Amino acid sequence: MNAPQHNLYTLFHQAFGHALDQVAIETDEGQTWTFGDLHAQSARMANWLEAQGLKPGDRAMVQVEKSVPALVFYLACLRAGVVYVPLNTAYQSAELNHFIENAEPRVFVADPAKLEGLSEMATRLGVATVVSLGADGGGSLIDAVQTQPTEHAVRTVQAGDLAAILYTSGTTGRSKGAQLTH
C-alpha cells in the first residue's frame, strides 16, 4: 500500500492541474502566467535544486523581492521537498549571518544587486550554491534552469516534514525560525 502524499505542491496541483491553460497570475504590467507556466517553470527549478544535490529536508534560503519568479521558486522547493526559508529584504549582514548559521541552507538565492556581498558571506558560512533571482525574472537562477526538464516527479513527504521556516521579527530577542510543515 502506498503512503499518503502530503506534499503541499500535490494539493496545489490537484486543485489547479485540470486548468493548466488558465491564467493563474496577471501582473500590474500585464504579464500573465498560466497554471501550466507555473507547473513547468517550478519543475525546472525543482530539477535544478536536485541537480545541486539537494534532497528532501535540505534548506534553500531566499532573500529577494516578492515576485512571480520568487513564488515559482517556492513551488519548486515544495515539489522537491526542500525547506523554503524566505528572508526579509531589509535584513543586513549580522542578521543574515545568524540566519545562515541557524538554518544551514545548501542554496542561497539573492537579489542580483546584493549577490556579490551575500555570495562571499554565504560561501564562508558553508552554503554550497549562491545564485541570483530578480523580480523581473532575470538572474543566474533563471539562466541555470533553462536547460532543466519541464517535468518533475513531486517528492513524497510526510505531513510532519518541514515545508518552510519563517523567521520571526525578533522583537524580544534573536529571531527564531517558526517551522511550518506540509
Secondary structure, DSSP 8 states (H G I E B T S, - for coil): -------HHHHHHHHHGGGTTSEEEE-TTS-EEEHHHHHHHHHHHHHHHHHTT--TT-EEEEE--S-HHHHHHHHHHHHHT-EEEE--TT--HHHHHHHHHHH--SEEEE-GGGHHHHHHHHHHTT-SEEEE--TTS-SHHHHHHTTS-S--------TTSEEEEEE---TTSS--EEEEE-
